[in-house]
Amino acid sequence: MKQYLNQHRLFLLVLFVSVVGCYKGMGQSNPSWKNILDFGATAEKEVVSTKFIQAAIDSCYHQGGGTVYFPPGDYLSGTLILKDYVTLHLESGATLWASRNIDHYKAPLIDAIKPMLLYANGAKNIAIEGGGTIHVQAERVYEDLRNTDRFIKEETENARKAGVEMKQYYHVPPAVGLLTFADCENIKVEDVALIESSFWCLHIIRSRHIFIRGVSIRSSLEAGINSDGIDINSCQDVVISDCLISTGDDAIVMKSWYDQPCENITVSNCVLESSSTALKLGTETKGDMRHIVFNNCAIRNSNRGLSIVMRDGGTVEDVVFSNITIECSRRHFNWWGNGDPIWIYLTKRYPNSKVGTIRNVVFDNVIARGMGTSKIESTEGKNIHNIRLKNVQLHMEAESKPDKRADHGFYTNGVVGLRMVGCRITWDQEKTEPKWASAVFLENTDEVLIDGLEAVPGQKDPAYPVVHLQSVTQAIIRNCRALEEVGLFVKVEGKESALIQLENNNPFQKAKSLLRIGSDVLQPNSIKTKP
């Protein structure tokens, strides 16, 4: 028995030495693989290995391409520059740590507005892969509010009046971003874990043919200010799939800092958690964004579900959100978002900014639970065109914060061509909010079809109709029903309201009054009803 145990120990020792030797000599058995240990890197978190890892990258580049291999261990680095035909392969058990010393970072780097751990400019066929981890070691501090974010000025004041503590988290320098790739082609990021970036984690700019698969991105949901997950900026031909993202800021967002469009993009099969918006277009929109599809995603514990926010001109068109489940929960006042599942917003960043265009957006098969009003609105007198909601279910829950914001279930202002087909809007019956009102409130909205709506207002009060139309023209409401007895189903107000038709709404018998015309008297032929 003793001899057997000794032989077993010897076998394990030989196996261990063999495995270690395999990792250390990885680059020797395959000339295209360069083991960073062979270039002088040290697998200790306290030892800076930047120049040795960069030497391995440069060696691959000069031989026409190859793979830089990180065996299991901890490696500390500053800025690394990726080059043509180079892949970083982090073995499972390997962690690349970002240094907390600002002197270890190269600056300036074109298009990198923060210090960067990984950077490339004008490179082609570059990749990051393997089962390893990249950790940026972000640090933050919770302090008194230093200034007011102009974009959420009203929300901030509302929180102040409600007695909310006027503090938020701020970066502790250096605020390092994990990756910026600019003007690159054929990029792949696959099967790696990206942890605690101080700034946007994956930021890809003016690049083409991008594949991001199986990536896990995590940052503090409470403190991770500006720690977006994936930012696709003026890029074309992008596939993002099978990612798990939990971030303090936007999870996946499309931007266009430049005139180059952001187009031909699919995002699918992702699980997302965000203290801002889970799936977003904007707010930077100088270039056009088109042919973008978000499909088969699960959004949970997020401050906002889906959004398009335009502030810099440009055109957003041909966008589809489909087969998505959403769970929204209100966050601290400094985060953008109201616990709202859907928000489309057309506005201007500055008084002299251009007004953009939003058209042809579809929401199909969306199930959402939220605390905030879903809105589609324009502030600049320019209409949003052709919005489709099909099989969209919204359930309103009581807000978890004292600074209340929600009123209606779904609201529009400045829309032409709104279609709501097979939608359902419900409210929490056990805990309600005093500001809750109509299920649907349409204002300055034209060419409307509401077909098959099932809904109730937020409160059992005849003053709140299920559907409230204010200055609405060319509207058809048909095949709809109240989910329970209500005092009023449709209310029409505004001198501009005209050409409103009600068809086949027999379930309205539950309501004491089907239709009320507001104080602004309409022409008798403005509203037609059919049994």
FENQUITA-V270240 format. One record per run of one state. SS is the DSSP state (a for helix, b for strand, c for the rest). FROM is the first residue (numbers start at 1). LEN is the number of residues. If there is no record, write none. Layout:
ss=(SS;SS)
from=(FROM;FROM)
len=(LEN;LEN)
This chain:
ss=(c;a;c;a;c;b;a;c;b;c;a;c;b;c;b;c;b;c;b;c;b;c;a;c;b;c;b;c;b;c;b;c;b;c;b;c;a;c;b;c;b;c;b;c;b;c;b;c;b;c;b;c;b;c;b;c;b;c;b;c;b;c;b;c;b;c;b;c;b;c;b;c;b;c;b;c;b;c;b;c;b;c;b;c;b;c;b;c;b;c;b;c;b;c;b;c;b;c;a;c;b;c;a;b;c)
from=(1;2;25;26;30;33;36;40;48;49;50;63;66;71;73;78;80;82;86;91;94;99;102;105;109;110;112;113;116;122;124;130;133;136;140;145;150;162;167;172;177;183;185;191;193;196;202;206;208;214;216;219;230;234;236;242;244;248;252;257;262;269;271;275;277;286;289;303;304;311;315;329;340;347;357;371;372;373;374;379;384;397;410;422;424;428;440;452;454;456;467;479;481;483;488;494;498;504;506;511;513;518;524;527;531)
len=(1;23;1;4;3;3;4;8;1;1;13;3;5;2;5;2;2;4;5;3;5;3;3;4;1;2;1;3;6;2;6;3;3;4;5;5;12;5;5;5;6;2;6;2;3;6;4;2;6;2;3;11;4;2;6;2;4;4;5;5;7;2;4;2;9;3;14;1;7;4;14;11;7;10;14;1;1;1;5;5;13;13;12;2;4;12;12;2;2;11;12;2;2;5;6;4;6;2;5;2;5;6;3;4;1)
